[in-house]
Amino acid sequence: MIAFQNVAYGYGGAELLSDVSLRLAPGSFHFLTGPSGSGKSTFLKLCYAELLPTQGEVMLFDRDVRSLSRDDVALTRRRLGVVHQDCQFLDHLPIAANVALPMAVAGYPDQPQDLSDLLAWVGLGQHANVLPPSLSGGERQRAALARAVITAPDVILADEPTGNVDWEMSLRLLTLLVELNKMGKTILVATHDMNLIRSAKAQVATRVLRIRDRRIQLAGADL
């Protein structure tokens, strides 16, 4: 689904990621960990073609990202659900409209019929008409996850989805991600929370990737 071959990326002449080769297989569950500033968010942006590699090859659904036109990128991103670290919303729109926004951007004229079911699944069934500023941090994260999966993507990429919530809410978010994985979705979560990783490994088969010295390595069983 997503494959890297000898990929490098740098800012201002300084290399941040180097010689990255890996493949995210369909239905897999991966965590990406590493120190702050090590390149976790950059790696995710390479995964959804927000950034292009400075060296090497990134393949999305068997297509080289360098060969994709702007329209191709838009179509490809329908198969990718992204939970951003800052989970921004349009504050003047109710949460239901915010969650459904990717459908409108993709050109679907009507609100999806299963929107209420999706909101209920993330525990926001009673918040459909609430404006984003009224939501708690955990509610915003769950709304961001609902927005990421509204187009039924094949892959969900989440950047520190539990970074600003307490442990109980972290576990609730993890439960939703595990459920998605059991439905066949490929999951990649960037996190620094080792307890979250351990909790996931007790529920589903996961692999842990660690950024160290600009390279991405498969972490050992000690996690």
Buried (B, 14 or more C-beta within 10 A) or exposed (E): BBBBBEBBBBEEEEBBBBBBEBEBEEBBBBBBBBEEEBBBBBBBBBBBBEBEBBBBBBBBEEEEBEEBEEEBBBEBBBBBBBBBBEBEBEEEBBBBBBBBBBBEEEEEEEBBEEBBEBBBBBBBEEBBEBBBEEBEBBBBBBBBBBBBBBBEBBBBBBBBBBBBBEEEBBBBBBEBBBEBBEEEBBBBBBBBBEEBBEBBBEBBEBBBBBBEEBBBBEBEEEB
